[in-house]
Amino acid sequence: MTRNQISYALLELLREIETQERENPTLKQELEAAISITQSKNVVAGSTITAGGNVQIGDKHVTQNAEKIYNIDKIDNANFS
């Protein structure tokens, strides 16, 4: 029953959004812009940021391979080779 109530409420919310979109074109543009960046990484919405060179925004993954690790007891001072 709870699941049906949630589904009904979500459908009502979508109907309300559609109604508001028809009545307010600016809202429609804002929603379309928001939807276009959903599930995107490294996005700064509505920004005028410019940069040159190596720019890193977001996740940076570094993989380090070593045959042996020395001084492992103090990992901050470990030597990798």
HTML snippet that shows the backbone in 3Dmol.js (N, CA, C, O; Angstrom):
<script src="https://3Dmol.org/build/3Dmol-min.js"></script>
<div id="view" style="width:600px;height:400px;position:relative"></div>
<script>
const pdb = `
ATOM      1  N   MET A   1       0.825  -1.189   0.000  1.00  0.00           N
ATOM      2  CA  MET A   1       0.000   0.000   0.000  1.00  0.00           C
ATOM      3  C   MET A   1       0.875   1.260   0.000  1.00  0.00           C
ATOM      4  O   MET A   1       0.588   2.231  -0.701  1.00  0.00           O
ATOM      5  N   THR A   2       1.933   1.224   0.790  1.00  0.00           N
ATOM      6  CA  THR A   2       2.842   2.378   0.852  1.00  0.00           C
ATOM      7  C   THR A   2       3.489   2.633  -0.497  1.00  0.00           C
ATOM      8  O   THR A   2       3.625   3.779  -0.924  1.00  0.00           O
ATOM      9  N   ARG A   3       3.884   1.564  -1.162  1.00  0.00           N
ATOM     10  CA  ARG A   3       4.498   1.705  -2.477  1.00  0.00           C
ATOM     11  C   ARG A   3       3.520   2.350  -3.466  1.00  0.00           C
ATOM     12  O   ARG A   3       3.920   3.213  -4.247  1.00  0.00           O
ATOM     13  N   ASN A   4       2.279   1.954  -3.444  1.00  0.00           N
ATOM     14  CA  ASN A   4       1.263   2.545  -4.315  1.00  0.00           C
ATOM     15  C   ASN A   4       1.058   4.021  -3.991  1.00  0.00           C
ATOM     16  O   ASN A   4       0.871   4.835  -4.895  1.00  0.00           O
ATOM     17  N   GLN A   5       1.093   4.367  -2.718  1.00  0.00           N
ATOM     18  CA  GLN A   5       0.946   5.767  -2.325  1.00  0.00           C
ATOM     19  C   GLN A   5       2.110   6.607  -2.844  1.00  0.00           C
ATOM     20  O   GLN A   5       1.919   7.729  -3.313  1.00  0.00           O
ATOM     21  N   ILE A   6       3.309   6.053  -2.754  1.00  0.00           N
ATOM     22  CA  ILE A   6       4.483   6.771  -3.262  1.00  0.00           C
ATOM     23  C   ILE A   6       4.398   6.928  -4.775  1.00  0.00           C
ATOM     24  O   ILE A   6       4.682   8.001  -5.307  1.00  0.00           O
ATOM     25  N   SER A   7       4.010   5.866  -5.465  1.00  0.00           N
ATOM     26  CA  SER A   7       3.864   5.936  -6.923  1.00  0.00           C
ATOM     27  C   SER A   7       2.835   6.984  -7.322  1.00  0.00           C
ATOM     28  O   SER A   7       3.059   7.770  -8.243  1.00  0.00           O
ATOM     29  N   TYR A   8       1.724   6.988  -6.633  1.00  0.00           N
ATOM     30  CA  TYR A   8       0.666   7.965  -6.922  1.00  0.00           C
ATOM     31  C   TYR A   8       1.179   9.389  -6.692  1.00  0.00           C
ATOM     32  O   TYR A   8       0.937  10.280  -7.507  1.00  0.00           O
ATOM     33  N   ALA A   9       1.880   9.596  -5.591  1.00  0.00           N
ATOM     34  CA  ALA A   9       2.402  10.933  -5.277  1.00  0.00           C
ATOM     35  C   ALA A   9       3.408  11.385  -6.328  1.00  0.00           C
ATOM     36  O   ALA A   9       3.418  12.557  -6.706  1.00  0.00           O
ATOM     37  N   LEU A  10       4.254  10.476  -6.805  1.00  0.00           N
ATOM     38  CA  LEU A  10       5.219  10.830  -7.844  1.00  0.00           C
ATOM     39  C   LEU A  10       4.524  11.185  -9.157  1.00  0.00           C
ATOM     40  O   LEU A  10       4.917  12.128  -9.842  1.00  0.00           O
ATOM     41  N   LEU A  11       3.499  10.426  -9.495  1.00  0.00           N
ATOM     42  CA  LEU A  11       2.742  10.750 -10.704  1.00  0.00           C
ATOM     43  C   LEU A  11       2.064  12.111 -10.591  1.00  0.00           C
ATOM     44  O   LEU A  11       2.037  12.874 -11.557  1.00  0.00           O
ATOM     45  N   GLU A  12       1.526  12.412  -9.432  1.00  0.00           N
ATOM     46  CA  GLU A  12       0.911  13.723  -9.205  1.00  0.00           C
ATOM     47  C   GLU A  12       1.950  14.835  -9.323  1.00  0.00           C
ATOM     48  O   GLU A  12       1.674  15.892  -9.889  1.00  0.00           O
ATOM     49  N   LEU A  13       3.139  14.591  -8.789  1.00  0.00           N
ATOM     50  CA  LEU A  13       4.216  15.579  -8.885  1.00  0.00           C
ATOM     51  C   LEU A  13       4.600  15.822 -10.337  1.00  0.00           C
ATOM     52  O   LEU A  13       4.796  16.967 -10.744  1.00  0.00           O
ATOM     53  N   LEU A  14       4.709  14.755 -11.122  1.00  0.00           N
ATOM     54  CA  LEU A  14       5.021  14.906 -12.536  1.00  0.00           C
ATOM     55  C   LEU A  14       3.934  15.682 -13.277  1.00  0.00           C
ATOM     56  O   LEU A  14       4.238  16.520 -14.127  1.00  0.00           O
ATOM     57  N   ARG A  15       2.674  15.408 -12.959  1.00  0.00           N
ATOM     58  CA  ARG A  15       1.576  16.161 -13.579  1.00  0.00           C
ATOM     59  C   ARG A  15       1.668  17.644 -13.234  1.00  0.00           C
ATOM     60  O   ARG A  15       1.441  18.502 -14.086  1.00  0.00           O
ATOM     61  N   GLU A  16       2.000  17.938 -11.984  1.00  0.00           N
ATOM     62  CA  GLU A  16       2.131  19.335 -11.552  1.00  0.00           C
ATOM     63  C   GLU A  16       3.292  20.017 -12.275  1.00  0.00           C
ATOM     64  O   GLU A  16       3.176  21.174 -12.680  1.00  0.00           O
ATOM     65  N   ILE A  17       4.396  19.315 -12.435  1.00  0.00           N
ATOM     66  CA  ILE A  17       5.543  19.877 -13.156  1.00  0.00           C
ATOM     67  C   ILE A  17       5.170  20.160 -14.610  1.00  0.00           C
ATOM     68  O   ILE A  17       5.503  21.218 -15.143  1.00  0.00           O
ATOM     69  N   GLU A  18       4.488  19.228 -15.242  1.00  0.00           N
ATOM     70  CA  GLU A  18       4.059  19.436 -16.629  1.00  0.00           C
ATOM     71  C   GLU A  18       3.138  20.644 -16.749  1.00  0.00           C
ATOM     72  O   GLU A  18       3.251  21.422 -17.695  1.00  0.00           O
ATOM     73  N   THR A  19       2.232  20.800 -15.798  1.00  0.00           N
ATOM     74  CA  THR A  19       1.325  21.951 -15.806  1.00  0.00           C
ATOM     75  C   THR A  19       2.116  23.247 -15.661  1.00  0.00           C
ATOM     76  O   THR A  19       1.876  24.210 -16.389  1.00  0.00           O
ATOM     77  N   GLN A  20       3.054  23.270 -14.728  1.00  0.00           N
ATOM     78  CA  GLN A  20       3.873  24.468 -14.506  1.00  0.00           C
ATOM     79  C   GLN A  20       4.729  24.789 -15.736  1.00  0.00           C
ATOM     80  O   GLN A  20       4.925  25.958 -16.068  1.00  0.00           O
ATOM     81  N   GLU A  21       5.234  23.758 -16.407  1.00  0.00           N
ATOM     82  CA  GLU A  21       6.028  23.974 -17.623  1.00  0.00           C
ATOM     83  C   GLU A  21       5.211  24.664 -18.704  1.00  0.00           C
ATOM     84  O   GLU A  21       5.696  25.578 -19.371  1.00  0.00           O
ATOM     85  N   ARG A  22       3.969  24.222 -18.872  1.00  0.00           N
ATOM     86  CA  ARG A  22       3.108  24.830 -19.898  1.00  0.00           C
ATOM     87  C   ARG A  22       2.820  26.286 -19.581  1.00  0.00           C
ATOM     88  O   ARG A  22       2.734  27.118 -20.484  1.00  0.00           O
ATOM     89  N   GLU A  23       2.672  26.596 -18.298  1.00  0.00           N
ATOM     90  CA  GLU A  23       2.320  27.958 -17.893  1.00  0.00           C
ATOM     91  C   GLU A  23       3.533  28.879 -17.792  1.00  0.00           C
ATOM     92  O   GLU A  23       3.378  30.099 -17.845  1.00  0.00           O
ATOM     93  N   ASN A  24       4.734  28.326 -17.649  1.00  0.00           N
ATOM     94  CA  ASN A  24       5.927  29.137 -17.439  1.00  0.00           C
ATOM     95  C   ASN A  24       7.075  28.608 -18.305  1.00  0.00           C
ATOM     96  O   ASN A  24       7.759  27.662 -17.915  1.00  0.00           O
ATOM     97  N   PRO A  25       7.288  29.218 -19.488  1.00  0.00           N
ATOM     98  CA  PRO A  25       8.342  28.745 -20.396  1.00  0.00           C
ATOM     99  C   PRO A  25       9.748  28.808 -19.776  1.00  0.00           C
ATOM    100  O   PRO A  25      10.600  27.978 -20.093  1.00  0.00           O
ATOM    101  N   THR A  26       9.990  29.779 -18.901  1.00  0.00           N
ATOM    102  CA  THR A  26      11.298  29.886 -18.258  1.00  0.00           C
ATOM    103  C   THR A  26      11.567  28.672 -17.383  1.00  0.00           C
ATOM    104  O   THR A  26      12.687  28.162 -17.356  1.00  0.00           O
ATOM    105  N   LEU A  27      10.563  28.213 -16.679  1.00  0.00           N
ATOM    106  CA  LEU A  27      10.702  27.019 -15.849  1.00  0.00           C
ATOM    107  C   LEU A  27      11.041  25.812 -16.717  1.00  0.00           C
ATOM    108  O   LEU A  27      11.869  24.984 -16.336  1.00  0.00           O
ATOM    109  N   LYS A  28      10.420  25.714 -17.854  1.00  0.00           N
ATOM    110  CA  LYS A  28      10.696  24.603 -18.762  1.00  0.00           C
ATOM    111  C   LYS A  28      12.157  24.602 -19.185  1.00  0.00           C
ATOM    112  O   LYS A  28      12.795  23.549 -19.212  1.00  0.00           O
ATOM    113  N   GLN A  29      12.696  25.781 -19.517  1.00  0.00           N
ATOM    114  CA  GLN A  29      14.105  25.882 -19.911  1.00  0.00           C
ATOM    115  C   GLN A  29      15.021  25.479 -18.757  1.00  0.00           C
ATOM    116  O   GLN A  29      16.011  24.777 -18.965  1.00  0.00           O
ATOM    117  N   GLU A  30      14.694  25.920 -17.545  1.00  0.00           N
ATOM    118  CA  GLU A  30      15.504  25.571 -16.381  1.00  0.00           C
ATOM    119  C   GLU A  30      15.483  24.067 -16.129  1.00  0.00           C
ATOM    120  O   GLU A  30      16.521  23.476 -15.829  1.00  0.00           O
ATOM    121  N   LEU A  31      14.318  23.447 -16.247  1.00  0.00           N
ATOM    122  CA  LEU A  31      14.220  22.001 -16.047  1.00  0.00           C
ATOM    123  C   LEU A  31      15.000  21.244 -17.111  1.00  0.00           C
ATOM    124  O   LEU A  31      15.679  20.265 -16.801  1.00  0.00           O
ATOM    125  N   GLU A  32      14.912  21.686 -18.357  1.00  0.00           N
ATOM    126  CA  GLU A  32      15.653  21.020 -19.428  1.00  0.00           C
ATOM    127  C   GLU A  32      17.154  21.129 -19.202  1.00  0.00           C
ATOM    128  O   GLU A  32      17.894  20.177 -19.451  1.00  0.00           O
ATOM    129  N   ALA A  33      17.607  22.294 -18.726  1.00  0.00           N
ATOM    130  CA  ALA A  33      19.037  22.464 -18.432  1.00  0.00           C
ATOM    131  C   ALA A  33      19.462  21.560 -17.285  1.00  0.00           C
ATOM    132  O   ALA A  33      20.537  20.962 -17.327  1.00  0.00           O
ATOM    133  N   ALA A  34      18.623  21.460 -16.262  1.00  0.00           N
ATOM    134  CA  ALA A  34      18.945  20.607 -15.113  1.00  0.00           C
ATOM    135  C   ALA A  34      18.985  19.140 -15.517  1.00  0.00           C
ATOM    136  O   ALA A  34      19.857  18.393 -15.073  1.00  0.00           O
ATOM    137  N   ILE A  35      18.053  18.730 -16.349  1.00  0.00           N
ATOM    138  CA  ILE A  35      17.999  17.336 -16.794  1.00  0.00           C
ATOM    139  C   ILE A  35      19.224  16.995 -17.645  1.00  0.00           C
ATOM    140  O   ILE A  35      19.725  15.872 -17.591  1.00  0.00           O
ATOM    141  N   SER A  36      19.698  17.950 -18.418  1.00  0.00           N
ATOM    142  CA  SER A  36      20.821  17.672 -19.311  1.00  0.00           C
ATOM    143  C   SER A  36      22.118  17.405 -18.557  1.00  0.00           C
ATOM    144  O   SER A  36      23.030  16.784 -19.102  1.00  0.00           O
ATOM    145  N   ILE A  37      22.215  17.866 -17.306  1.00  0.00           N
ATOM    146  CA  ILE A  37      23.445  17.626 -16.551  1.00  0.00           C
ATOM    147  C   ILE A  37      23.286  16.557 -15.482  1.00  0.00           C
ATOM    148  O   ILE A  37      24.239  16.267 -14.759  1.00  0.00           O
ATOM    149  N   THR A  38      22.116  15.972 -15.366  1.00  0.00           N
ATOM    150  CA  THR A  38      21.900  14.916 -14.382  1.00  0.00           C
ATOM    151  C   THR A  38      22.766  13.715 -14.729  1.00  0.00           C
ATOM    152  O   THR A  38      22.879  13.344 -15.897  1.00  0.00           O
ATOM    153  N   GLN A  39      23.363  13.122 -13.742  1.00  0.00           N
ATOM    154  CA  GLN A  39      24.238  11.965 -13.896  1.00  0.00           C
ATOM    155  C   GLN A  39      25.498  12.277 -14.690  1.00  0.00           C
ATOM    156  O   GLN A  39      26.139  11.365 -15.212  1.00  0.00           O
ATOM    157  N   SER A  40      25.861  13.550 -14.787  1.00  0.00           N
ATOM    158  CA  SER A  40      27.100  13.924 -15.458  1.00  0.00           C
ATOM    159  C   SER A  40      28.163  14.206 -14.398  1.00  0.00           C
ATOM    160  O   SER A  40      27.850  14.599 -13.274  1.00  0.00           O
ATOM    161  N   LYS A  41      29.397  14.002 -14.769  1.00  0.00           N
ATOM    162  CA  LYS A  41      30.493  14.310 -13.860  1.00  0.00           C
ATOM    163  C   LYS A  41      31.225  15.535 -14.379  1.00  0.00           C
ATOM    164  O   LYS A  41      31.205  15.833 -15.574  1.00  0.00           O
ATOM    165  N   ASN A  42      31.860  16.227 -13.474  1.00  0.00           N
ATOM    166  CA  ASN A  42      32.708  17.369 -13.814  1.00  0.00           C
ATOM    167  C   ASN A  42      31.927  18.457 -14.547  1.00  0.00           C
ATOM    168  O   ASN A  42      32.408  19.016 -15.532  1.00  0.00           O
ATOM    169  N   VAL A  43      30.736  18.750 -14.068  1.00  0.00           N
ATOM    170  CA  VAL A  43      29.902  19.768 -14.682  1.00  0.00           C
ATOM    171  C   VAL A  43      29.722  20.913 -13.704  1.00  0.00           C
ATOM    172  O   VAL A  43      29.390  20.706 -12.537  1.00  0.00           O
ATOM    173  N   VAL A  44      29.946  22.119 -14.191  1.00  0.00           N
ATOM    174  CA  VAL A  44      29.677  23.311 -13.407  1.00  0.00           C
ATOM    175  C   VAL A  44      28.578  24.049 -14.156  1.00  0.00           C
ATOM    176  O   VAL A  44      28.842  24.711 -15.160  1.00  0.00           O
ATOM    177  N   ALA A  45      27.350  23.938 -13.672  1.00  0.00           N
ATOM    178  CA  ALA A  45      26.195  24.492 -14.380  1.00  0.00           C
ATOM    179  C   ALA A  45      26.169  26.008 -14.294  1.00  0.00           C
ATOM    180  O   ALA A  45      26.383  26.580 -13.225  1.00  0.00           O
ATOM    181  N   GLY A  46      25.910  26.646 -15.402  1.00  0.00           N
ATOM    182  CA  GLY A  46      25.748  28.089 -15.446  1.00  0.00           C
ATOM    183  C   GLY A  46      27.010  28.846 -15.103  1.00  0.00           C
ATOM    184  O   GLY A  46      26.930  29.954 -14.572  1.00  0.00           O
ATOM    185  N   SER A  47      28.158  28.294 -15.386  1.00  0.00           N
ATOM    186  CA  SER A  47      29.423  28.907 -14.999  1.00  0.00           C
ATOM    187  C   SER A  47      30.106  29.539 -16.199  1.00  0.00           C
ATOM    188  O   SER A  47      29.895  29.137 -17.343  1.00  0.00           O
ATOM    189  N   THR A  48      30.921  30.528 -15.912  1.00  0.00           N
ATOM    190  CA  THR A  48      31.744  31.144 -16.946  1.00  0.00           C
ATOM    191  C   THR A  48      33.221  30.877 -16.669  1.00  0.00           C
ATOM    192  O   THR A  48      34.085  31.650 -17.083  1.00  0.00           O
ATOM    193  N   ILE A  49      33.508  29.788 -15.972  1.00  0.00           N
ATOM    194  CA  ILE A  49      34.879  29.436 -15.638  1.00  0.00           C
ATOM    195  C   ILE A  49      35.660  29.134 -16.910  1.00  0.00           C
ATOM    196  O   ILE A  49      35.189  28.401 -17.780  1.00  0.00           O
ATOM    197  N   THR A  50      36.848  29.700 -17.010  1.00  0.00           N
ATOM    198  CA  THR A  50      37.748  29.387 -18.107  1.00  0.00           C
ATOM    199  C   THR A  50      39.115  29.078 -17.506  1.00  0.00           C
ATOM    200  O   THR A  50      39.474  29.614 -16.458  1.00  0.00           O
ATOM    201  N   ALA A  51      39.857  28.231 -18.159  1.00  0.00           N
ATOM    202  CA  ALA A  51      41.180  27.863 -17.654  1.00  0.00           C
ATOM    203  C   ALA A  51      42.023  27.351 -18.807  1.00  0.00           C
ATOM    204  O   ALA A  51      41.510  26.997 -19.868  1.00  0.00           O
ATOM    205  N   GLY A  52      43.317  27.319 -18.578  1.00  0.00           N
ATOM    206  CA  GLY A  52      44.245  26.781 -19.565  1.00  0.00           C
ATOM    207  C   GLY A  52      45.165  25.778 -18.899  1.00  0.00           C
ATOM    208  O   GLY A  52      45.203  25.682 -17.672  1.00  0.00           O
ATOM    209  N   GLY A  53      45.901  25.034 -19.698  1.00  0.00           N
ATOM    210  CA  GLY A  53      46.820  24.052 -19.143  1.00  0.00           C
ATOM    211  C   GLY A  53      46.091  22.806 -18.694  1.00  0.00           C
ATOM    212  O   GLY A  53      44.996  22.509 -19.172  1.00  0.00           O
ATOM    213  N   ASN A  54      46.706  22.071 -17.766  1.00  0.00           N
ATOM    214  CA  ASN A  54      46.096  20.864 -17.231  1.00  0.00           C
ATOM    215  C   ASN A  54      45.139  21.236 -16.119  1.00  0.00           C
ATOM    216  O   ASN A  54      45.563  21.692 -15.057  1.00  0.00           O
ATOM    217  N   VAL A  55      43.874  21.051 -16.349  1.00  0.00           N
ATOM    218  CA  VAL A  55      42.860  21.356 -15.352  1.00  0.00           C
ATOM    219  C   VAL A  55      42.193  20.056 -14.951  1.00  0.00           C
ATOM    220  O   VAL A  55      41.758  19.284 -15.806  1.00  0.00           O
ATOM    221  N   GLN A  56      42.111  19.813 -13.654  1.00  0.00           N
ATOM    222  CA  GLN A  56      41.470  18.597 -13.149  1.00  0.00           C
ATOM    223  C   GLN A  56      40.308  19.002 -12.263  1.00  0.00           C
ATOM    224  O   GLN A  56      40.498  19.626 -11.218  1.00  0.00           O
ATOM    225  N   ILE A  57      39.099  18.642 -12.687  1.00  0.00           N
ATOM    226  CA  ILE A  57      37.906  18.865 -11.873  1.00  0.00           C
ATOM    227  C   ILE A  57      37.292  17.495 -11.652  1.00  0.00           C
ATOM    228  O   ILE A  57      37.037  16.766 -12.610  1.00  0.00           O
ATOM    229  N   GLY A  58      37.057  17.145 -10.411  1.00  0.00           N
ATOM    230  CA  GLY A  58      36.411  15.873 -10.140  1.00  0.00           C
ATOM    231  C   GLY A  58      37.386  14.812  -9.687  1.00  0.00           C
ATOM    232  O   GLY A  58      38.427  15.112  -9.103  1.00  0.00           O
ATOM    233  N   ASP A  59      37.037  13.568  -9.963  1.00  0.00           N
ATOM    234  CA  ASP A  59      37.808  12.430  -9.493  1.00  0.00           C
ATOM    235  C   ASP A  59      39.119  12.300 -10.259  1.00  0.00           C
ATOM    236  O   ASP A  59      39.177  12.504 -11.471  1.00  0.00           O
ATOM    237  N   LYS A  60      40.163  11.958  -9.523  1.00  0.00           N
ATOM    238  CA  LYS A  60      41.439  11.652 -10.150  1.00  0.00           C
ATOM    239  C   LYS A  60      41.909  10.332  -9.553  1.00  0.00           C
ATOM    240  O   LYS A  60      42.057  10.214  -8.337  1.00  0.00           O
ATOM    241  N   HIS A  61      42.138   9.359 -10.392  1.00  0.00           N
ATOM    242  CA  HIS A  61      42.545   8.041  -9.941  1.00  0.00           C
ATOM    243  C   HIS A  61      43.993   7.813 -10.335  1.00  0.00           C
ATOM    244  O   HIS A  61      44.366   7.978 -11.497  1.00  0.00           O
ATOM    245  N   VAL A  62      44.795   7.438  -9.368  1.00  0.00           N
ATOM    246  CA  VAL A  62      46.198   7.144  -9.622  1.00  0.00           C
ATOM    247  C   VAL A  62      46.434   5.682  -9.287  1.00  0.00           C
ATOM    248  O   VAL A  62      46.122   5.230  -8.185  1.00  0.00           O
ATOM    249  N   THR A  63      46.983   4.950 -10.234  1.00  0.00           N
ATOM    250  CA  THR A  63      47.306   3.549 -10.011  1.00  0.00           C
ATOM    251  C   THR A  63      48.814   3.424  -9.936  1.00  0.00           C
ATOM    252  O   THR A  63      49.534   3.876 -10.827  1.00  0.00           O
ATOM    253  N   GLN A  64      49.280   2.809  -8.871  1.00  0.00           N
ATOM    254  CA  GLN A  64      50.714   2.645  -8.700  1.00  0.00           C
ATOM    255  C   GLN A  64      51.011   1.162  -8.555  1.00  0.00           C
ATOM    256  O   GLN A  64      50.470   0.500  -7.669  1.00  0.00           O
ATOM    257  N   ASN A  65      51.863   0.643  -9.418  1.00  0.00           N
ATOM    258  CA  ASN A  65      52.232  -0.765  -9.371  1.00  0.00           C
ATOM    259  C   ASN A  65      53.645  -0.878  -8.817  1.00  0.00           C
ATOM    260  O   ASN A  65      54.516  -0.074  -9.148  1.00  0.00           O
ATOM    261  N   ALA A  66      53.863  -1.867  -7.982  1.00  0.00           N
ATOM    262  CA  ALA A  66      55.197  -2.089  -7.425  1.00  0.00           C
ATOM    263  C   ALA A  66      55.436  -3.582  -7.293  1.00  0.00           C
ATOM    264  O   ALA A  66      54.528  -4.354  -6.983  1.00  0.00           O
ATOM    265  N   GLU A  67      56.685  -3.971  -7.537  1.00  0.00           N
ATOM    266  CA  GLU A  67      57.045  -5.364  -7.315  1.00  0.00           C
ATOM    267  C   GLU A  67      57.208  -5.637  -5.835  1.00  0.00           C
ATOM    268  O   GLU A  67      56.808  -6.693  -5.344  1.00  0.00           O
ATOM    269  N   LYS A  68      57.797  -4.685  -5.120  1.00  0.00           N
ATOM    270  CA  LYS A  68      58.001  -4.819  -3.687  1.00  0.00           C
ATOM    271  C   LYS A  68      57.661  -3.501  -3.009  1.00  0.00           C
ATOM    272  O   LYS A  68      57.826  -2.427  -3.587  1.00  0.00           O
ATOM    273  N   ILE A  69      57.192  -3.600  -1.794  1.00  0.00           N
ATOM    274  CA  ILE A  69      56.939  -2.417  -0.979  1.00  0.00           C
ATOM    275  C   ILE A  69      57.796  -2.555   0.273  1.00  0.00           C
ATOM    276  O   ILE A  69      57.691  -3.538   1.007  1.00  0.00           O
ATOM    277  N   TYR A  70      58.652  -1.551   0.508  1.00  0.00           N
ATOM    278  CA  TYR A  70      59.533  -1.555   1.662  1.00  0.00           C
ATOM    279  C   TYR A  70      58.993  -0.610   2.720  1.00  0.00           C
ATOM    280  O   TYR A  70      58.317   0.365   2.392  1.00  0.00           O
ATOM    281  N   ASN A  71      59.276  -0.882   3.965  1.00  0.00           N
ATOM    282  CA  ASN A  71      58.891  -0.018   5.075  1.00  0.00           C
ATOM    283  C   ASN A  71      57.370   0.088   5.172  1.00  0.00           C
ATOM    284  O   ASN A  71      56.839   1.175   5.398  1.00  0.00           O
ATOM    285  N   ILE A  72      56.675  -1.021   5.003  1.00  0.00           N
ATOM    286  CA  ILE A  72      55.216  -1.037   4.964  1.00  0.00           C
ATOM    287  C   ILE A  72      54.600  -0.705   6.320  1.00  0.00           C
ATOM    288  O   ILE A  72      53.447  -0.280   6.385  1.00  0.00           O
ATOM    289  N   ASP A  73      55.361  -0.896   7.413  1.00  0.00           N
ATOM    290  CA  ASP A  73      54.820  -0.598   8.741  1.00  0.00           C
ATOM    291  C   ASP A  73      54.438   0.872   8.872  1.00  0.00           C
ATOM    292  O   ASP A  73      53.513   1.216   9.608  1.00  0.00           O
ATOM    293  N   LYS A  74      55.135   1.717   8.172  1.00  0.00           N
ATOM    294  CA  LYS A  74      54.824   3.146   8.186  1.00  0.00           C
ATOM    295  C   LYS A  74      54.531   3.537   6.741  1.00  0.00           C
ATOM    296  O   LYS A  74      55.405   4.025   6.023  1.00  0.00           O
ATOM    297  N   ILE A  75      53.305   3.318   6.338  1.00  0.00           N
ATOM    298  CA  ILE A  75      52.928   3.466   4.922  1.00  0.00           C
ATOM    299  C   ILE A  75      53.216   4.862   4.377  1.00  0.00           C
ATOM    300  O   ILE A  75      53.475   5.013   3.184  1.00  0.00           O
ATOM    301  N   ASP A  76      53.175   5.891   5.239  1.00  0.00           N
ATOM    302  CA  ASP A  76      53.460   7.241   4.773  1.00  0.00           C
ATOM    303  C   ASP A  76      54.907   7.370   4.302  1.00  0.00           C
ATOM    304  O   ASP A  76      55.221   8.230   3.479  1.00  0.00           O
ATOM    305  N   ASN A  77      55.794   6.509   4.831  1.00  0.00           N
ATOM    306  CA  ASN A  77      57.197   6.560   4.457  1.00  0.00           C
ATOM    307  C   ASN A  77      57.605   5.368   3.590  1.00  0.00           C
ATOM    308  O   ASN A  77      58.798   5.125   3.411  1.00  0.00           O
ATOM    309  N   ALA A  78      56.656   4.631   3.057  1.00  0.00           N
ATOM    310  CA  ALA A  78      56.957   3.421   2.289  1.00  0.00           C
ATOM    311  C   ALA A  78      57.660   3.778   0.994  1.00  0.00           C
ATOM    312  O   ALA A  78      57.420   4.835   0.410  1.00  0.00           O
ATOM    313  N   ASN A  79      58.527   2.886   0.555  1.00  0.00           N
ATOM    314  CA  ASN A  79      59.231   3.024  -0.715  1.00  0.00           C
ATOM    315  C   ASN A  79      58.679   1.996  -1.679  1.00  0.00           C
ATOM    316  O   ASN A  79      58.565   0.821  -1.329  1.00  0.00           O
ATOM    317  N   PHE A  80      58.337   2.407  -2.872  1.00  0.00           N
ATOM    318  CA  PHE A  80      57.792   1.520  -3.871  1.00  0.00           C
ATOM    319  C   PHE A  80      58.822   1.320  -4.964  1.00  0.00           C
ATOM    320  O   PHE A  80      59.422   2.289  -5.428  1.00  0.00           O
ATOM    321  N   SER A  81      59.042   0.071  -5.390  1.00  0.00           N
ATOM    322  CA  SER A  81      59.975  -0.173  -6.486  1.00  0.00           C
ATOM    323  C   SER A  81      59.470  -1.302  -7.366  1.00  0.00           C
ATOM    324  O   SER A  81      60.121  -1.658  -8.348  1.00  0.00           O
TER     325      SER A  81
END
`;
const viewer = $3Dmol.createViewer("view");
viewer.addModel(pdb, "pdb");
viewer.setStyle({}, {cartoon: {color: "spectrum"}});
viewer.zoomTo();
viewer.render();
</script>
